[in-house]
Amino acid sequence: MPDELGVYLEGLRDASPEVLLLVYKKLLDDAFKEMEDNLSNRAGDRKRRVFCFGPYPNGGWQRIDAVAKKVSEFGYSALTGFGYYRANQPDQIRPLDEILSPIVMDFSKIIPGHTFFHEIVKIAGKATFDMTVGRGQSDELRGCYDYRIPSLGFITRETIERRPDETIKPRPNCVWLSNYGSYWGCEAWAKSLCEGNRDSNIVCPFYAHKMPWFSLQLFLTKENYLIAARNLDDVNEPLKQFLDHGSPKNLPD
């Protein structure tokens, strides 16, 4: 089946990119619908499923795993690229082939990754992104943005309020940066509000961390939230709040 499907899809390469993308999306959407009953039985309702994303190298997957366990402890099923945790079962990681159908597993090998990872986010109701090292998750982040799947992004760094080399005259924090004690949150809810990309005199931990603008701007929405904390333990409070109540941003009437 995978070989036959691969040959079929390869034969469509002569079609326009727009047509090919529609075919990929249709195949994936149909496959997602077919596996939904099993997915719900094993991982709960979609709104109780959370994708946990982040880079894998240099201990990255251990950080993803740590966040996924937190998500499970907070009563949600946590999905990762290497397995999943059922809600309230953080001690047992389970294989993805329990919840992803054989055809979806085949699609993951056949359909181009930038399309597959953009679309797979549809099976979850929320997502987390470890943006401490910005690599290997842009397709998933863009998918969450496009399909308005609420996403919590975070970075961990020792210095949050000002840059490490700034020792003489500290600059003011961005007006959209809120201090919650154990973490700082970006309250900007629109791309046009972000001052960090225009004014170097404004302190922003995300710019200081050299977080790519391509990624940062996707968190500047009403449903997404971006935080900076000193360690993963300090992510606990905003993570639980986000899972239970969504983005805490104060939005205009």
N, C-alpha and C positions, 0 to 999 in steps of 0.2 A: 504493500500500500504506500509507504513513504516514497519508494522509488517511482511508482506510477504517478503519484501526486507531484513529485518533484519534476518529472518530465513534462507533465501537463502545465505546471506553472512556468517552467522555463520556456515552454512554447508560447506563452503570453508576453514574453519580453518584448516582442515587436509591437505590442499595443502601446498606446500613449501612457505616460506615467500616471495620468489622472485615472484612466481606465484600470490600470494594473492595481493602483491603490484601492479603488472601489472593490475590486475582486478580492483582494487580501482582507479588507475590512468585512466584507460579506461572509467570507469563509470563517473568519474568526468569530464574528457575532453569532453565527449559527452554531458554531462549536461551543461557545460560551453558554448559549441557551440550553443546549442539550445536556451539559454537565451541571447545570445549576441545582437541580434537585440533590444530587450527590454532594455538591459543594456545600449547600445549605445544611444538609444532614450532618456533615463532618465538621464544618467550620462556622456554622451559624448563619444568620441573616446577613446580607451584604453590608448593611450599615454597622454590623459588629465585626467586620473584617478589616484589617489594617495591613497595608503593605509597608514593609520596613526596607528602605533602600539606603545604599551607601557604597563606597568603593571597597573592593576586596583586598588589595595589596597592603602590605605593611601592617598587619593586624586589623585591617578594616572589617573583615568578615566577623571577627570576634566582637567588634563594636556593634555591628548590625545584630548579631546574636544577643548581645546584652540588652539592646533596646527592645528586640522582639520578646525577650523574656519579661521585660517590664510591661509591655503591652498585654501579654497574657495574664500577668499578675493583676492587672487592672480590669480584667474581665472581658477582654477582646481577643479574637483569634488573630495571630500575627503571621503574615505570609512573607517569606523571604525567597531568594533565588536558590537556596540550598535546603529548604524544608519549611515546615510550618508548625506553629504551636497552637493547640486549641485553647480557647479561653479558660483561664484558671488552671492551666496545666503547663506551667513554665519549666517543669523538670523533664518533659518528654518531647523532643523534637520528632516530627513525623515526616515521612517522605512525601514529596510533591505528587507522586503518581497516585496517592490516595484521593486527591482532590482535582487534579488535572487529568482530563480524559486522555486516552492514547492518541487521539487525533490532534489535540492541542499540543501534546508533547512532540508529535511529529511536526506540527506547524512551527514549533520553536526552532527546529533544525532546518526547515525549508524556507519559510518566509523570512525576508531580510530582517535582521535584528532591529534596525531603527523603526520598522513598522510593527513588528511583533511586540516589542517592549512598550511602544507608544499605546498599543491597544490593550495589553494584558491588564493594565491598571483598572479597567472597567469592572473587574470582578470584585473590587474592594470598595469600601465606603469612605475610607480615609487613608492617608499615607504619611510616613515620616521619612525625612531625608537628612542623612548625616552629611552636611556640606563642609565639614572641616577640611576635607581634601576634595576639591571639586573635579571629579573625573568619573566617567563610566555610568552616569545616571541621568544624562541630559534628555534622553528619549522618554524615560519614565516620567521625569519632571514635566516635560512638555505635554505628555499625555494627560497628566493630572490637571495641568493648567487648562488644556483644551476642553476636557470633559468636566471641569469644575469639581474635581474631587478634592475636598479640603485637605491641605497638606501642611505639616509642621516641619519647618527646616531648622536646623541648629548647627552651630559651630561650638567647639570647645577650645578655649585659649586662656592663658593665664592673665593677660592684660586685656581689659574690656573698655575701660573709660578713656584711655589715651594710648597713643602709639609708644612702643618701647623706647624709641629714641627721643622722645619728647620730655625733656627734663627741666627746661627753664621756664617756658611760658605755656602752660596748658591751654588748649583751645576749648571752646564750648562744645558740649555734646549736641548732636542733632536734636532738633525740637521734637522729632518723632521717636526718639529713643527713650524708653521708660525703664527705670530701675526698680526691680521687684525684689531686691535683696540678694537672692541666690542666682538671679539671672537678669539679663536685660532683654527687652523685647522691642521690635520695630513695629510701630503702630501705623505706619503709612499704608493706606489702603488703595493707593493709585500710583502708577508709575510716575506721573507728573509731580507728585509730592516729594519724591526722593531728592534731597539736596546733596547727598554725598558725591554724586557724579558731576556736580557743578561747582561746588565750593570746597576747596581743599582746607579751608579754615574750620570746617565742621568735623567733629569727631564722629566716626561711624566704625564700630568694631568689625563690620562686615567688609568695608572697604580696606580697613587696616589689615584684615586677614587676606586681602587680595581675592575675595570671592568674585568670580566673573560676573559682569553686569548681565550677561545673557541669562544666568541662573537667578541672580538676585531679583531682577525685575519680575520674575514669575511668582514671587512671594508677595508682591505689592498688590494684593487683591483683598477684597472684603472677607473671603473665606479662608485665606492662607495666613500663616504666621511664621515669623522668623525670629529666633532667639540666639543669644550668645551666653554661654555658661562656662564656668571654669573647669568643670568636669562632668562626666556622665551622670553622676549622682544628683547634680544640681538640675538635670533635665527632668527629673521625676515629677516635680510639681507642675511645671507647664505642660508636660506630656499628658498627665492625668486630666488636667483641666481642659486641654484641647480635645482629648478623646470623649470626654463626657459632655462638654458644652460648646465645642468649636472655638473659633478664633475669638479672643477677648477684646479685639479692637473696638474702640469707641467710634461708631460710625455716625455720620451726619444724618439728620432726619430726612 
